[in-house]
Structures are given as structure tokens and as C-alpha cells.
């Protein structure tokens, strides 16, 4: 369903025609109905920066314990313990603190030489070829390789794991197995965990197997095998799809803004801020969902307890009330805080890793090419209700 000026305002995250370019709809929502209600799927939506950022920090009202994906909340799925994306305090705080001990920014940044070497390995065969696909040839490869290095998964197995995870994340409100979409397929990691239990190494899997912590009952203990399996599955899947989208949008946006691309090629110290602007301008995960735990008053209306609230962080990132001239892409923009990694207690644990991957990918691409155009006829978008980006993004290299 296409929504244009003067027509009835309608937003639906499952409508892929809207998803092709949701920004006109989101602008109307911000201006006309900052508290929006979808009658068909029975959810509310907040689209302004001030509202979305406030809701992301108010976990007492907007709860994640029933899921942070619209269709998962609607399906009332039993969420397994340890899935911190779908937990509330105090359990969330306990589990996140444990992961934060082993999944540190220092450990992630130490991966940069390996990530850069792998990126060079991906890109070098395309030098002189005249073509390159930002997603198929790099974006779909780098995230699983990177998290595989952290977890200690052999590189030879990483691509098969990524492909299985990608298959489990397809679908939408009619998905036949929403539970699988939430938990991914943990069985693929069983053998690795058993191996690491007997063959410890310097990786996160070993740290999870050996870490001691005090659980919610006050007992000092180590994680069970099933708990380690949950955490490994969570870590391996959490950043794959979104980082792939980031790399695709990097290629697309810089093709559309050649002057800024050439400026980056001439001065790659601008790359880190450019990555922040790309994240703001095209959030890889544009919509979050919460269960409303208590009545809340918004814009003169009561949102009753038991409702579902969606938080349109990608719309918030384009709110002129917070970011002047927000629909203008500017690699020099001073950004205080975009919402592409969330905000509050569920702020993305892997934000530093995603930034590293985006920065390395762009830097290594610019080492080789400063000119490219997207092959629009053969580019295809990837369709899910929770992420927005490209499945294929072929380019002609200059």
C-alpha cells in the first residue's frame, strides 16, 4: 500500500511496498500522528526522536520480556532464559553483566588486524574486474567471520553457520516458526562447545565455559552447558544481519553522494564519522517493539497496559526536531546520539564491533576504489519486518 500526501495515513512494517521507502510515511507520522495506531495488527507507534528515546529508557513501562519484535510479542512465545534482547531487569541485568565481562570493547578492537586482513582477502580479487557486490562479496561475509574469530569457530565453518542463521530469520507475520526466528538454530554450536570444554583456548566460548558469577538465587556458579549454548547462539546471530545491512547502505549512500565519497577517499580520517552518519541516515534495524506494562498517557490519549508499542528508531533518526535538515546526508554532521543501536539498558552490546567492521570495510574499499555506481537493475532489497537493507548490491567500479 503506497501512502502519499493527502491520502489516509497508514503504516505497516509488513508491507514491503512501504518498506521500499518508508521515510515519507514516517515524516507524516511525526507531523500528523506522533502516536499512531495500526488497527490491523493492533500496535501503537512512536516516531519522533524525543518520544522514541524516552521510551527506550523507560523499561518499567515498555518491557522487552515478551520480545522486542512485533510478531513475537503478538505470538506470545515463551522466551528462553539468557536471551538478553528479550529480557527485563533484574534477570536482564544479571545476564548482560555476564556477557559484558567477556564481550568487551577492548577484545573486539583487538580483532581489527584479523578483520582488516579478511576484508583485504575479499576485496583484492575484484581489483581490475570492474564489478563488485557490496553485500554478496563482503557484507554477507565479514560479520560472521568477525564473530567467529571472537568465539573461536574455525573459519571453514563460519559461512555455513551464517547461511543457516539467515534462513531462520526470513519470513514475517506469517512465519511458520517464530520460535526458531527468536532462538535461531543452536544445535549447530553443540559440537564446538563440547570441544572447547575439553580444549580451552583464548576465545569467548572458553570464557563463557569458565566464568563464575552469582545468579539470581545468590549462588556462585558457572554457566550450564545449555546456558553457554544460548549465549553463543545469541552472540553469533545478533550482529550478523544488521552489520551486513550497514555495509550495503555504505555502498548505496556513497554512490548517491559522489562528492562526499571522493572527499572520504582523499581523507580517510573522516571515515569514522561517515559511518555514524550512515547509521543515522539508514538504520539497519529500523523498528523495535515493546509490551506496555502499565497505562501511559501520550498526546492526550491513554495507551492501555497490555498494548504493543513499536519504537521507530529509524524515523527518530530523521526527525528535524532533533537533527537539523535530517533528510540531508552529511558525513560532517555532528551527531550527539542516533538511535540505530538503541538506547538505555538494551543499547547494543556489539556497537563497538559493528562500528569497527563498518569503518574497516569502508577504509579498505576506498584504498582500492574511489569511484563506483550501483547496478540498480540487479540490486535487490532484503525483506524482513525488523531489518532493512540489501540482499544484493552490485556496483560498477571506476
RANOR-V522124 format. One record per residue. PHI is phi as a letter, one per 40 degrees, with the letter a starting at -180 (* if undefined). NEAR is the number of other C-alpha atoms within 8 Angstrom. D_CENTER is the distance of its C-alpha to the mean C-alpha in Angstrom with 1 decimal. Layout:
# RANOR-V522124
PHI&NEAR&D_CENTER ; PHI&NEAR&D_CENTER
This chain:
# RANOR-V522124
*&5&25.6 ; c&5&25.8 ; b&11&26.2 ; b&7&28.3 ; d&4&30.3 ; g&4&33.1 ; c&6&31.7 ; c&5&30.6 ; c&8&27.1 ; a&7&24.8 ; b&8&21.0 ; a&7&19.6 ; c&9&15.9 ; c&9&17.5 ; c&8&19.7 ; c&8&18.4 ; c&8&21.2 ; c&14&19.8 ; c&10&16.2 ; d&7&17.8 ; a&7&18.4 ; c&8&17.6 ; c&7&18.5 ; c&9&22.2 ; c&13&21.7 ; c&11&19.4 ; c&10&22.1 ; c&10&24.8 ; c&13&23.0 ; c&11&22.8 ; c&7&26.4 ; b&6&28.1 ; b&8&26.3 ; c&12&23.9 ; b&11&24.1 ; b&9&23.7 ; b&8&24.6 ; c&11&24.0 ; c&6&27.2 ; c&4&26.1 ; b&5&23.2 ; f&9&24.4 ; b&11&21.5 ; c&12&21.6 ; a&12&19.2 ; b&13&19.0 ; b&16&18.1 ; c&12&19.7 ; d&13&18.2 ; d&8&20.8 ; c&9&20.4 ; c&14&16.6 ; c&10&16.7 ; c&8&19.7 ; c&11&18.4 ; c&13&15.3 ; c&9&18.0 ; c&9&20.5 ; c&11&19.6 ; c&6&23.3 ; c&10&23.1 ; b&13&19.6 ; c&13&19.0 ; b&14&16.1 ; c&10&18.7 ; b&15&18.9 ; h&15&15.2 ; b&13&12.3 ; b&10&12.3 ; d&12&15.3 ; c&9&17.0 ; c&13&16.8 ; c&15&18.5 ; c&6&21.0 ; c&7&21.8 ; f&7&22.5 ; c&9&21.3 ; c&5&22.5 ; c&10&19.5 ; c&6&20.5 ; c&6&21.0 ; h&10&18.6 ; c&11&15.3 ; c&10&14.5 ; c&8&11.6 ; b&11&14.5 ; b&14&17.3 ; b&12&19.4 ; c&7&21.8 ; c&6&24.0 ; c&9&22.5 ; d&11&18.9 ; c&9&20.5 ; c&11&22.4 ; c&10&19.7 ; c&9&17.3 ; c&8&20.3 ; c&9&21.1 ; c&9&17.7 ; c&9&17.9 ; c&7&21.3 ; b&9&20.3 ; b&11&16.7 ; c&8&18.1 ; d&8&17.2 ; c&6&20.6 ; c&8&20.0 ; c&12&16.8 ; c&10&18.7 ; c&7&21.6 ; c&11&19.7 ; d&10&19.9 ; d&7&23.2 ; c&7&22.0 ; c&13&18.8 ; c&11&21.1 ; c&8&23.7 ; c&9&21.5 ; c&13&20.2 ; c&9&23.8 ; c&8&24.8 ; c&9&22.4 ; c&11&23.6 ; d&7&27.3 ; c&7&28.5 ; c&9&27.5 ; c&8&29.6 ; g&4&32.5 ; c&7&31.1 ; g&9&30.3 ; a&9&27.1 ; a&11&23.6 ; b&11&20.4 ; c&14&17.3 ; c&16&15.2 ; c&11&17.8 ; c&11&19.5 ; a&13&16.9 ; d&15&13.2 ; c&11&13.5 ; c&10&15.6 ; c&13&14.4 ; c&13&11.4 ; c&14&13.6 ; c&12&16.5 ; c&10&15.1 ; c&10&14.1 ; c&13&17.3 ; c&12&19.3 ; c&11&18.2 ; c&11&19.0 ; g&11&22.1 ; c&10&21.6 ; d&8&24.0 ; d&9&22.6 ; c&5&24.7 ; b&8&22.8 ; c&12&19.2 ; c&11&19.0 ; c&7&20.5 ; c&10&18.0 ; d&10&15.0 ; c&8&17.0 ; c&9&17.8 ; c&11&14.2 ; c&9&13.4 ; c&7&16.6 ; c&10&15.7 ; c&9&12.6 ; c&10&14.8 ; h&8&16.8 ; a&9&16.6 ; c&7&19.0 ; b&5&21.6 ; d&8&19.8 ; c&4&22.7 ; b&6&20.9 ; c&11&18.3 ; c&8&19.0 ; c&9&18.0 ; c&10&14.6 ; c&8&14.1 ; c&10&15.8 ; f&12&15.2 ; b&10&18.5 ; c&10&19.6 ; c&5&23.0 ; c&7&21.9 ; b&10&21.8 ; d&9&25.1 ; c&7&27.3 ; c&8&25.3 ; c&12&25.5 ; c&8&29.2 ; c&8&29.8 ; c&11&28.2 ; c&9&30.3 ; b&6&33.4 ; b&6&32.2 ; c&7&30.3 ; a&7&28.6 ; c&7&26.7 ; a&10&23.2 ; c&11&20.8 ; c&12&22.1 ; c&12&25.5 ; c&10&24.6 ; c&10&23.2 ; c&12&26.4 ; b&8&28.6 ; c&8&27.0 ; b&8&29.3 ; a&8&28.2 ; c&9&29.8 ; c&9&28.5 ; c&7&28.8 ; c&5&32.5 ; g&6&33.3 ; c&7&33.8 ; c&8&33.1 ; a&8&31.7 ; b&9&29.4 ; c&12&26.6 ; c&7&27.8 ; d&8&27.0 ; c&7&25.0 ; c&10&23.0 ; c&13&22.3 ; c&12&21.2 ; c&11&18.7 ; c&11&17.2 ; c&11&17.2 ; c&13&15.5 ; c&10&12.8 ; c&9&12.3 ; c&12&12.6 ; c&10&10.0 ; c&8&7.2 ; b&11&5.9 ; c&12&7.8 ; c&10&6.4 ; c&11&3.5 ; c&14&6.5 ; d&13&8.8 ; c&15&8.0 ; d&16&8.5 ; c&15&11.7 ; c&14&12.8 ; c&12&12.7 ; d&11&14.5 ; c&11&17.2 ; c&10&17.5 ; c&9&17.8 ; c&10&20.1 ; c&12&22.2 ; c&6&22.7 ; b&8&23.7 ; c&9&26.0 ; c&6&27.8 ; c&10&24.8 ; c&12&23.9 ; c&10&27.5 ; c&8&27.4 ; c&12&24.4 ; c&10&26.4 ; c&6&29.4 ; a&7&27.8 ; c&8&24.7 ; c&6&24.7 ; c&10&22.9 ; d&11&19.8 ; d&9&17.9 ; c&10&18.4 ; c&11&17.6 ; c&13&14.1 ; c&9&13.8 ; c&13&15.3 ; c&15&13.1 ; c&12&10.0 ; c&13&12.3 ; c&11&13.8 ; b&9&11.1 ; c&13&7.9 ; c&13&5.4 ; b&11&4.7 ; c&13&8.3 ; a&11&9.9 ; b&13&10.4 ; b&14&13.7 ; a&17&16.4 ; c&15&19.9 ; c&15&22.6 ; c&11&24.9 ; a&8&27.7 ; d&9&29.1 ; b&9&27.7 ; c&8&29.5 ; a&8&27.6 ; f&6&29.4 ; g&5&32.6 ; b&6&31.1 ; c&8&30.6 ; c&10&27.4 ; c&9&28.8 ; d&9&27.7 ; g&8&26.2 ; c&12&24.2 ; b&13&20.6 ; b&13&18.8 ; b&13&15.7 ; b&14&14.2 ; c&14&13.3 ; c&16&11.4 ; c&15&11.4 ; c&14&15.1 ; d&13&15.7 ; c&14&14.5 ; b&11&17.4 ; c&14&19.9 ; c&8&23.1 ; c&6&24.2 ; b&7&21.9 ; b&10&21.2 ; d&7&24.5 ; f&6&24.5 ; c&10&20.8 ; c&6&20.9 ; c&5&22.3 ; c&8&20.2 ; a&8&21.6 ; c&11&20.7 ; c&7&23.2 ; d&7&21.8 ; c&4&22.0 ; b&8&18.8 ; c&4&19.4 ; a&4&16.0 ; c&9&13.3 ; b&12&11.0 ; c&13&7.6 ; b&8&7.0 ; g&10&9.3 ; a&11&12.9 ; g&8&15.5 ; c&6&15.7 ; b&9&12.1 ; d&8&10.9 ; d&8&8.2 ; c&8&10.7 ; b&8&9.3 ; d&8&9.1 ; c&10&12.4 ; c&10&11.5 ; c&10&8.8 ; c&10&11.5 ; d&10&14.1 ; c&12&12.9 ; c&12&12.4 ; c&11&15.8 ; c&12&17.6 ; d&11&16.6 ; c&11&17.9 ; c&10&20.9 ; c&11&22.0 ; c&10&21.8 ; c&10&23.9 ; c&8&26.3 ; b&7&27.2 ; a&9&26.8 ; b&11&27.0 ; b&10&27.5 ; a&10&25.7 ; b&9&25.5 ; c&12&23.2 ; c&10&25.0 ; c&7&24.1 ; c&4&26.3 ; b&8&24.4 ; c&12&20.8 ; b&8&18.9 ; c&10&15.8 ; c&8&13.6 ; b&10&14.1 ; b&11&12.1 ; c&9&12.2 ; b&10&8.6 ; b&13&7.0 ; a&15&9.3 ; i&12&10.6 ; b&13&13.3 ; c&10&14.9 ; b&12&17.7 ; a&18&18.4 ; c&14&21.9 ; b&12&23.6 ; c&11&27.2 ; c&10&27.7 ; c&8&30.4
